[in-house]
Structures are given as structure tokens and as C-alpha cells.
Amino acid sequence: MDILSPDVPADEVLGNIIEGGNRKILRYVEDSLTDENSVVISKLRVPLTPPPIRVATEVTEAHTLDDEELIKRAFKYVEKGADILVLGFEALHPHPDKVYRTVKVLKREFDLPIAVDTSIPEEINSAIEAGVDMVINIDLTNIDKVRRVEGDIAVVTIPRDPITGTIPKDLNTRVELLEKTVSTVKCRGFEKVFADAILEPFGQLFTSLLTYYMFKQRNPKTPLLAGIGNVTELIDVDSIGVNASLVMLAQEVGVSIVLTVEKSVKARDSTFEAKVASQMATLAYYKNSPPKNLGISLLVLKDKKKYDVRFEEGYDTVIEASEEWRPYTLDPLGVFKIRVDHELNCIEALYIGRKGRILIRGKNAKAIQDKILELGLISQLSHAMYLGRELMKAEIALQLGKNYIQEIPLFTKPKYIKL
């Protein structure tokens, strides 16, 4: 049977076929999860050992958000692929009332697991009373202060030393303390217990990954959670590659849930990046291949192949364009100020001139450019070319989550230090 179409490009047809095949594989992996090989949190099945890896995203400083902003942020993360929503609060100052409220709000609005990330007993008790699905950061220093035990609530334990209040650096000590913590929490009555060996930033990353691996080898029935957000935050490298690498490594050592945070500008879209990486890891595992040529990727700024585009038409003259500065004449009809609004996911162009002050808002450069032409807001060809450049820069910034500043280059190439 001929699968190619006379009307649709071949790469699009083949892409749809590959995507359909990948969807079947991902669906098969999901359907393979049973009571024997997974834990149910709310309605979400989490494997004891991946694949698949679930993505949990933290809504940071939730105590400072009103209901509308809380729901808005949470919805954004769900749209990006979050499987679990995590509420984060202040580290040292308890907000039990706000914990209760925020858990109730998200439980009402979203049909997926809601977790809290806190080690403060008052907040843990408040979250359990509000019907939270998961509590992250229960350890030997606070387990005795948890008043209410619910077997259906998932608990994430960490290896905090009850005497020093610190996480042991020694691998064997950390694994043994984590095993003791898991056992103690289970004895209290919690049945769905996860272990978090604490993922360290680069410099200690390999050692901490070994801790996860050692624990998993000794405790294959205990699912693992790893917080990859700290690693991504503590390195000045584009998050897309860091998150992808961390998720792949997480699957190798047996981590079932990765916890990410999008607090800083450079960590924006980490949820989406972790979600795509988790699907890539699943497909690679199923196909027993490296995470390459899967029909899904996180290649954004670089391409896999090089294409040389040549002019088929001949030309008579070659003229070299110089980069020398030339004086610029302002358009007498008016000027434009351009900005990117990442919250509204749009580009804004503010016209100031003879026809008043007009704000034009659009999702891409062409939409705004067309509206400017339609309204007759430019009178010079040089101005039109300038706007074309700046609007395209703004569109790229919007797509990549980068800052956009008018007339400032969007990218600066990194340099190494020459000795």
C-alpha cells in the first residue's frame, strides 16, 4: 500500500507515522503498569522502577500567591507536561494555614496528584488534613511529629541525620540512614514510601547518583525520587541539555520521579524539557537503543544535519555588504517600542506617532508586521526592514524563553579563557 501522499510532503507523512508509532509504545508502557510493579498516587501510577519517569514540578513560594495566580502557574506547568504538582513554601517559617488553603485550591482545580515540599511538622500536618496526595521531605527528625497517618498518602523520605541535622557525605552511611528512615516511616503506618538520596550539584553529582544506584540495588521495591532542579539551577549551562542528561541518568539508576523547579529565568521550561526527555528515555529503553533517531528530540539551537542551500539562479555581480555604522533617519510617521511578554506568551509593539499611541499584540512577528502594514504605521522602507529584524528577534526570544531588549543582540557567543 502506498503510504505517501501527492499533496503532503514526504517528511511530514513519515513524521506522522513515526509519531503514531511512538504514541503506541508509550501507551503500551503505561498499560504495562500494574499493582505489582507500580504505586498509585491519586490516580497516577508511578513505576517502582522506570520507565516511565514521572515529572513533578514545584510551584515555588506558594504561600505568597493568591488563588488566581496559584491556579495560573499550576495550569502552565500541567500544560508543559507536569504529572505531579508540588507546592513549595519558606524553608524556616511555617505557614500551616496557607498550606491548607493552597492544597485545597489545587485539589479542587486539578485532577492529578498534589504534593507539598516541606520538612516543617506544622505544615505537613496541615497538608495531610487538607487531603494532600504526597508529602516530600519526611525524615527521622520530623516523623514523630506527624500527628495523622494516612496509608494512601505517598511519602518521600530523605536521609537526614537526627543528631546533626545534616545529610551524610559518605555513600554507605547515607544509604543505611535512608534505609532506616524508610523502615521507620513504614512502621508509622505510611504504606507508599519513596526514597530520595538527595541529588547533589556538579562536583558531587556522580557520588550522589551512586547513592541512588546502591540504594536501589538493595531495595528494588522502594521507588525513588530525585530533585533535578538544584542541579540545573547551580550551573550556568542551558537547562535543556542539563535536564535531558539528568533525566537519562535518573532512569539508569532507577529513579521513578524527577522533581524540577522553574524559579529562575534560566530554568524556564524545565518541566517541558524533563517531560520530553522522560519520553525519549522510555522510547530508547523500549527500543534498546541510544536516545537518538527516536522521532522526538530536544534539539533546539543545533541541528543534526547540515544542509547547504545554493542558488539555482545565476548572478552577474557579487557585492560585499559592509558592517560600518550609518546614520539612521527616524520615520516621520512614528516609532515603535517592542517587548516580549512571557506571561501572556506574546509580542507587543507600541506605536507612538502621528496616529496616536497604539499597542499591537501578537503571537509572532508576521502577525504584528501584517497589522502594522494594514494600519499604515510606517512610511520608510528602512523602518520596515528594521522592524522586521527586531520583531523576528522578539519571536525567537518568545520561543526560547529568552530576554528580549530592543536593539541588543539576542545571543552572545561564549568564550573560553585563553592562557
C-alpha positions in Angstrom: 0.0 0.0 0.0 1.3 3.4 -0.9 1.6 5.5 2.3 3.0 8.6 0.6 0.7 11.4 -0.4 0.8 13.5 -3.6 -0.3 16.6 -1.5 1.6 16.3 1.8 5.4 16.5 1.9 7.0 13.1 2.5 8.9 14.2 5.6 5.6 15.3 7.2 3.9 11.9 6.3 6.8 9.9 7.7 6.9 12.2 10.8 3.3 11.4 11.5 3.9 7.7 11.1 6.8 7.8 13.5 4.9 9.9 16.0 2.0 7.4 15.8 4.4 4.5 16.4 5.9 6.3 19.4 2.5 7.0 20.9 1.7 3.3 20.7 4.9 2.4 22.5 4.3 5.0 25.2 0.8 3.8 25.6 2.0 0.2 25.8 4.4 1.1 28.6 1.6 2.9 30.5 -0.7 -0.1 30.1 2.0 -2.4 31.4 1.9 -0.8 34.9 0.1 -2.9 37.4 -0.5 -3.2 41.1 2.6 -5.4 41.3 5.1 -3.1 39.6 3.8 0.4 40.5 2.4 2.7 43.2 -0.8 4.7 42.7 -0.7 8.3 43.8 -4.2 9.8 43.5 -5.0 8.3 40.0 -1.4 8.3 38.7 0.6 5.1 38.5 4.3 5.5 39.3 6.5 2.6 38.5 8.6 1.0 41.2 11.4 1.1 38.6 11.3 3.2 35.4 10.3 3.6 32.7 8.3 5.7 32.6 9.7 8.6 34.7 7.1 10.9 36.1 7.7 14.7 36.2 6.9 16.6 39.3 7.0 20.4 39.1 7.2 22.7 42.2 5.1 25.9 42.4 7.6 27.9 44.5 6.7 30.3 47.3 3.1 29.2 47.1 2.3 31.0 50.3 2.7 34.3 48.5 0.3 33.6 45.7 -3.4 34.3 45.7 -5.8 31.7 44.3 -5.9 33.1 40.8 -2.1 33.3 40.4 -1.6 29.8 42.1 -4.0 28.2 39.6 -2.5 30.1 36.7 1.0 28.9 37.5 -0.1 25.3 38.1 -2.0 25.2 34.9 1.0 26.4 33.0 3.1 23.5 34.4 0.4 21.0 33.6 0.3 22.3 30.0 4.0 21.8 29.8 3.7 18.2 30.9 3.8 18.0 34.7 2.5 14.7 36.1 2.5 15.9 39.7 2.1 19.4 41.1 4.3 20.3 44.2 3.7 23.2 46.5 6.8 24.8 47.9 7.0 27.2 50.9 9.5 29.1 53.1 12.2 26.8 54.5 12.2 28.1 58.1 8.9 30.0 58.6 5.8 27.8 58.9 2.6 28.8 57.1 0.2 25.9 58.0 -3.0 27.9 57.2 -1.6 28.8 53.7 -0.5 25.2 53.2 -4.0 24.0 53.9 -5.6 26.6 51.6 -3.3 26.0 48.6 -3.7 22.3 48.8 -7.4 22.7 48.9 -7.3 25.0 45.9 -5.2 22.7 43.7 -7.2 19.6 44.7 -10.3 21.4 43.6 -9.0 22.6 40.3 -6.7 19.7 39.1 -7.3 16.0 38.6 -3.7 15.0 39.3 -1.5 14.3 42.4 -0.9 17.3 44.6 2.2 17.3 46.8 3.9 19.6 49.4 7.6 20.0 49.7 8.2 20.8 53.4 10.0 19.4 56.4 8.1 21.6 58.9 5.8 19.3 61.0 3.0 22.0 61.3 2.9 22.3 57.5 3.0 18.5 57.0 0.0 18.0 59.4 -1.9 20.8 57.7 -1.3 19.4 54.3 -2.5 15.9 55.4 -5.6 17.4 56.9 -6.3 19.2 53.5 -6.1 15.9 51.6 -2.7 16.2 50.0 -1.6 13.2 47.9 2.2 13.3 48.6 4.5 14.8 51.3 8.1 15.4 50.3 10.9 15.6 53.0 9.8 13.4 55.9 12.8 12.1 57.8 13.9 10.9 61.3 13.8 14.5 62.6 10.1 15.1 62.0 8.3 11.7 61.6 7.4 11.5 65.3 5.7 14.9 65.0 3.4 13.9 62.2 0.1 13.5 64.0 -2.1 11.9 61.4 -1.1 8.9 59.3 -2.9 8.1 56.1 -1.8 4.9 54.3 -3.0 6.3 51.0 -0.7 9.3 51.1 2.7 8.9 49.4 5.7 10.0 51.5 9.2 10.9 50.2 11.9 10.2 52.8 15.4 11.8 52.9 18.5 10.6 54.8 18.8 13.4 57.4 20.8 12.6 60.4 18.6 13.2 63.5 21.6 14.2 65.6 23.5 16.6 63.3 20.5 17.5 61.1 22.7 17.1 58.0 22.9 14.7 55.1 25.8 12.3 55.4 28.5 12.6 52.7 29.7 9.0 53.0 27.8 6.8 50.5 27.3 3.8 52.7 26.3 5.9 55.7 23.8 7.8 53.6 22.3 4.6 52.1 22.0 2.9 55.6 20.4 6.0 57.1 17.9 6.2 54.1 17.0 2.6 54.6 16.4 3.2 58.3 14.3 6.2 57.5 12.1 4.3 55.1 11.7 1.5 57.6 10.7 3.9 60.4 8.2 5.8 58.2 6.6 2.5 57.2 6.4 1.4 60.8 4.4 4.6 61.5 1.8 3.3 59.1 2.6 5.0 55.8 2.5 2.4 53.0 3.5 4.3 49.9 7.1 5.3 50.8 9.6 6.8 48.3 13.3 7.4 48.9 15.3 10.5 47.9 19.0 10.1 48.4 19.5 13.8 47.6 20.9 14.7 44.2 24.0 16.9 44.6 25.1 19.6 42.1 28.0 19.0 39.7 31.1 18.4 41.7 29.3 15.8 43.8 26.8 14.6 41.2 28.4 11.3 40.4 28.8 10.3 44.0 25.1 11.1 44.8 24.0 9.2 41.7 25.9 6.2 43.1 24.0 6.5 46.3 20.7 6.2 44.4 22.0 3.3 42.5 23.3 1.5 45.6 20.0 2.1 47.5 18.0 0.8 44.5 20.1 -2.4 44.2 19.5 -3.2 47.8 15.8 -2.0 47.9 14.3 -2.7 44.4 10.7 -2.4 45.7 11.2 1.1 47.0 10.6 3.8 44.3 13.0 6.7 44.1 12.5 10.5 43.7 15.3 12.8 42.6 15.3 16.6 42.7 17.0 17.7 39.5 16.1 21.4 39.9 19.0 22.2 42.2 21.5 20.7 39.7 20.0 22.7 36.8 20.0 25.9 38.9 23.6 25.6 40.1 25.3 25.5 36.7 25.4 28.3 34.1 24.6 26.0 31.2 21.4 26.0 29.1 18.8 23.9 31.0 17.7 21.9 28.0 20.8 19.8 27.8 21.3 19.6 31.6 17.7 18.4 32.2 17.9 15.9 29.4 21.1 14.4 30.7 19.8 14.3 34.3 16.6 12.5 33.3 18.5 9.9 31.2 20.8 9.3 34.2 17.8 9.1 36.5 16.4 6.3 34.5 19.7 4.5 34.5 19.9 4.5 38.3 16.2 3.6 38.8 14.6 6.9 39.7 10.8 7.0 39.1 10.0 10.7 39.7 12.2 13.7 38.9 11.3 17.0 40.7 12.0 20.2 38.8 11.7 23.9 39.6 11.2 26.8 37.2 12.0 29.6 39.7 14.8 31.3 37.8 14.8 32.7 34.3 17.4 30.2 33.1 15.3 27.3 34.4 12.2 28.3 32.5 10.6 25.4 30.5 12.4 22.8 32.6 9.1 21.0 33.0 8.7 20.6 29.3 12.3 19.6 28.8 12.1 17.0 31.5 8.8 15.6 30.1 10.3 15.3 26.6 13.4 13.7 28.0 11.4 11.2 30.0 9.6 10.1 26.8 12.9 9.9 25.0 14.3 7.7 27.8 11.2 5.4 27.6 11.4 5.0 23.9 15.2 4.4 24.0 14.7 1.8 26.7 11.9 0.0 24.8 13.9 0.0 21.6 17.1 -0.9 23.4 18.9 1.9 21.6 20.6 5.2 22.5 18.2 8.2 22.7 18.9 9.1 19.1 16.7 9.0 15.9 13.6 8.4 18.0 11.4 10.8 16.1 11.3 13.0 19.2 14.2 15.2 20.4 15.3 18.2 22.4 17.4 19.7 19.6 16.5 23.4 19.6 19.6 25.5 19.0 21.5 23.0 16.9 20.6 20.6 14.1 21.5 17.0 13.4 22.3 17.5 9.8 23.9 20.3 7.7 22.0 21.5 4.7 23.8 23.6 2.1 21.3 25.8 0.3 22.6 27.0 -3.1 21.1 29.5 -5.5 19.9 27.8 -8.7 19.7 31.1 -10.5 22.9 32.6 -11.7 24.1 36.2 -10.8 26.2 38.8 -12.5 27.8 40.7 -9.6 28.9 39.9 -6.1 28.7 42.9 -3.7 30.1 42.7 -0.2 27.9 44.4 2.4 29.9 46.3 5.0 29.1 46.5 8.7 30.0 50.1 9.0 27.6 52.3 11.0 25.4 54.6 9.0 23.2 57.4 10.3 19.6 56.4 10.7 16.7 58.7 9.8 13.6 58.4 12.0 10.4 57.6 10.3 8.3 60.9 10.4 5.2 58.8 10.8 6.2 57.4 14.2 8.4 55.0 16.1 7.9 51.6 17.7 8.8 50.1 21.1 8.9 46.3 21.1 8.8 44.0 24.1 8.1 40.3 24.8 5.5 39.3 27.4 6.4 35.8 28.5 3.4 35.6 30.9 0.9 36.4 28.1 3.1 34.4 25.6 3.0 37.2 23.1 5.0 40.0 21.4 3.9 43.7 21.9 4.7 46.6 19.6 3.8 50.1 20.9 3.4 52.6 18.1 4.0 56.3 19.1 3.4 58.8 16.4 1.1 60.9 14.3 -1.7 58.4 14.5 -1.6 58.3 18.3 -0.4 55.5 20.7 -1.4 52.1 19.5 -0.4 48.8 21.2 -0.3 45.8 18.8 -0.1 42.4 20.4 0.5 39.1 18.6 2.0 35.6 18.8 4.6 36.0 16.1 6.5 38.6 14.0 4.4 38.2 10.9 1.1 38.8 12.6 2.3 42.1 14.0 4.1 43.1 10.8 0.9 42.5 8.8 -1.1 44.6 11.3 1.4 47.5 11.1 1.1 47.4 7.3 -2.6 47.2 7.4 -2.8 50.3 9.7 -0.3 52.2 7.6 2.0 53.0 10.5 5.3 53.1 8.6 6.4 55.3 5.7 10.0 54.4 5.1 11.5 51.2 3.7 14.4 51.3 6.1 12.0 51.5 9.0 10.1 48.4 7.7 13.4 46.4 7.4 14.4 47.5 10.9 11.0 46.3 12.3 11.3 43.0 10.5 14.7 42.4 12.2 13.5 43.3 15.7 10.2 41.5 15.5 11.9 38.3 14.4 14.3 38.6 17.3 11.4 39.1 19.6 9.7 36.0 18.2 12.8 33.8 18.7 13.1 35.2 22.3 9.5 34.2 22.9 10.0 30.7 21.6 13.2 30.1 23.6 12.1 31.9 26.8 14.9 34.4 26.5 15.1 38.0 27.5 14.4 40.5 24.6 15.8 44.0 24.7 15.3 46.1 21.6 18.4 46.8 19.5 20.5 44.5 21.8 21.8 41.2 20.3 19.8 38.2 21.3 22.8 35.9 21.6 26.4 36.3 22.7 28.8 33.5 21.9 30.6 32.0 24.9 34.3 32.3 25.1 36.9 30.3 26.9 39.8 31.9 28.9 43.0 31.9 26.9 46.1 31.4 29.0 
